[in-house]
Amino acid sequence: MKRVCDGCDLAATQRGMGNNCPFCRTHRPSDNPSKLAMIQKRVNKGDAEAIALLGDWYYHGSLGLNRNVPRAIELWTRAAELGSVKAHYELGLTYYCGDGAEEDKPRGIHHW
């Protein structure tokens, strides 16, 4: 899985490429349908961080998506299986606090 370190992201911003993707250098979309399409491409390729981000969007109902906690949990679970630490954190928080899912403290702690 590709990752961009914070230093590389900072260097791109300092060079005036702050509104471009650090991977492919394409312009970041400004409208919601384009953002969803861009993330969906990465999700289809199995990018754990993109899957976790899409889970966040479903959880919060962002970008015009309806809030759908079960779908968010499904996406976070998939991302966690692919190695996303952020997805493990979100699953832990959701299960531990019971926000949108049945409270299950041991399961929540397992993800932390």
GIKA-V814706 format. One record per residue. N is the residue number from 1. RES is the residue in one letter. D_LAST is the distance of its C-alpha to the last C-alpha in Angstrom with 2 decimals. Layout:
BEGIN
n=N res=RES d_last=D_LAST
n=N res=RES d_last=D_LAST
END
This chain:
BEGIN
n=1 res=M d_last=21.84
n=2 res=K d_last=23.48
n=3 res=R d_last=21.86
n=4 res=V d_last=23.73
n=5 res=C d_last=22.90
n=6 res=D d_last=23.28
n=7 res=G d_last=26.59
n=8 res=C d_last=28.01
n=9 res=D d_last=27.07
n=10 res=L d_last=28.73
n=11 res=A d_last=31.75
n=12 res=A d_last=32.21
n=13 res=T d_last=32.19
n=14 res=Q d_last=34.70
n=15 res=R d_last=36.92
n=16 res=G d_last=37.14
n=17 res=M d_last=34.90
n=18 res=G d_last=32.24
n=19 res=N d_last=32.80
n=20 res=N d_last=32.61
n=21 res=C d_last=29.86
n=22 res=P d_last=29.11
n=23 res=F d_last=29.16
n=24 res=C d_last=32.28
n=25 res=R d_last=33.93
n=26 res=T d_last=34.69
n=27 res=H d_last=34.92
n=28 res=R d_last=31.88
n=29 res=P d_last=32.95
n=30 res=S d_last=33.63
n=31 res=D d_last=33.95
n=32 res=N d_last=31.30
n=33 res=P d_last=32.77
n=34 res=S d_last=32.87
n=35 res=K d_last=29.24
n=36 res=L d_last=28.22
n=37 res=A d_last=30.54
n=38 res=M d_last=29.21
n=39 res=I d_last=25.54
n=40 res=Q d_last=26.74
n=41 res=K d_last=28.45
n=42 res=R d_last=25.28
n=43 res=V d_last=23.43
n=44 res=N d_last=26.40
n=45 res=K d_last=26.07
n=46 res=G d_last=22.47
n=47 res=D d_last=20.94
n=48 res=A d_last=17.14
n=49 res=E d_last=17.05
n=50 res=A d_last=19.99
n=51 res=I d_last=18.51
n=52 res=A d_last=15.40
n=53 res=L d_last=18.03
n=54 res=L d_last=20.17
n=55 res=G d_last=17.40
n=56 res=D d_last=17.17
n=57 res=W d_last=20.95
n=58 res=Y d_last=21.13
n=59 res=Y d_last=18.68
n=60 res=H d_last=20.78
n=61 res=G d_last=24.07
n=62 res=S d_last=24.80
n=63 res=L d_last=27.71
n=64 res=G d_last=29.72
n=65 res=L d_last=27.26
n=66 res=N d_last=27.13
n=67 res=R d_last=23.90
n=68 res=N d_last=22.48
n=69 res=V d_last=19.04
n=70 res=P d_last=19.41
n=71 res=R d_last=20.29
n=72 res=A d_last=17.35
n=73 res=I d_last=14.95
n=74 res=E d_last=17.15
n=75 res=L d_last=17.01
n=76 res=W d_last=13.26
n=77 res=T d_last=13.08
n=78 res=R d_last=15.88
n=79 res=A d_last=14.46
n=80 res=A d_last=11.18
n=81 res=E d_last=13.74
n=82 res=L d_last=15.64
n=83 res=G d_last=13.01
n=84 res=S d_last=11.88
n=85 res=V d_last=8.84
n=86 res=K d_last=9.84
n=87 res=A d_last=9.97
n=88 res=H d_last=6.44
n=89 res=Y d_last=5.80
n=90 res=E d_last=8.94
n=91 res=L d_last=8.39
n=92 res=G d_last=5.64
n=93 res=L d_last=8.27
n=94 res=T d_last=11.08
n=95 res=Y d_last=10.58
n=96 res=Y d_last=9.76
n=97 res=C d_last=12.72
n=98 res=G d_last=14.78
n=99 res=D d_last=15.99
n=100 res=G d_last=17.85
n=101 res=A d_last=16.49
n=102 res=E d_last=17.09
n=103 res=E d_last=14.88
n=104 res=D d_last=12.83
n=105 res=K d_last=10.67
n=106 res=P d_last=9.98
n=107 res=R d_last=9.04
n=108 res=G d_last=6.72
n=109 res=I d_last=5.06
n=110 res=H d_last=5.51
n=111 res=H d_last=3.80
n=112 res=W d_last=0.00
END
